[in-house]
Amino acid sequence: MNPLDRTLIKKLALVLVLKLVILTVLYWVFVRGHQTNVDGDSVAAQFLHNALNSVNGVSP
């Protein structure tokens, strides 16, 4: 392996580590802690409504 290959590998590794750090920070800032409450009955009703409309040829 020549020196240019080693330099390229080091630069690629650095970029990957930086991306991982940035993605982790973005996750902790924007995603972690946010929760959505889902009611199973309303989801089932929505799916059944869409399925019945597609069977009957009605577009939503």
Secondary structure by P-SEA (a helix, b strand, c coil): ccaaaaaaaaaaaaaaaaaaaaaaaaaacccccbbbbbcaaaaaaaaaaaaaaaaacccc
